[in-house]
């Protein structure tokens, strides 16, 4: 699921799963979500 889809799912309060093959992409996705949602980011 691309990071844009994850951000939309998070914004809608839906549960989501993000999968990628590289640690770099996962770290980038995590930082983007933290920047966009801050402390409101769901813990799952």
C-alpha positions as CSV (number, residue, x, y, z in Angstrom):
1,X,0.0,0.0,0.0
2,X,1.6,3.3,-1.0
3,X,2.2,5.9,1.7
4,X,-0.5,8.1,0.2
5,X,-3.1,5.3,0.8
6,X,-1.8,4.8,4.3
7,X,-2.2,8.5,5.1
8,X,-5.8,8.5,3.8
9,X,-6.6,5.4,5.8
10,X,-5.2,7.0,8.9
11,X,-7.1,10.2,8.3
12,X,-10.3,8.2,8.0
13,X,-9.6,6.3,11.2
14,X,-9.3,3.0,9.4
15,X,-6.9,0.2,10.3
16,X,-4.1,-0.2,7.7
17,X,-1.1,-2.3,6.9
18,X,1.9,-0.9,5.1
19,X,4.4,-3.3,3.6
20,X,7.7,-2.6,1.7
21,X,10.8,-4.6,1.0
22,X,13.4,-2.1,2.2
23,X,14.0,-0.7,5.6
24,X,14.7,2.7,4.0
25,X,11.2,2.9,2.5
26,X,9.6,1.8,5.8
27,X,11.5,4.4,7.7
28,X,10.6,7.1,5.2
29,X,6.9,6.1,5.4
30,X,7.0,6.2,9.2
31,X,8.6,9.7,9.3
32,X,6.1,11.0,6.8
33,X,3.2,9.7,8.9
34,X,4.7,11.1,12.1
35,X,5.2,14.5,10.4
36,X,1.6,14.5,9.0
37,X,-0.2,13.2,12.1
38,X,2.1,13.8,15.1
39,X,0.8,12.5,18.4
40,X,-2.6,11.7,16.7
41,X,-1.0,8.8,14.8
42,X,-2.6,5.5,15.7
43,X,-0.3,3.1,17.6
44,X,-1.0,0.2,15.3
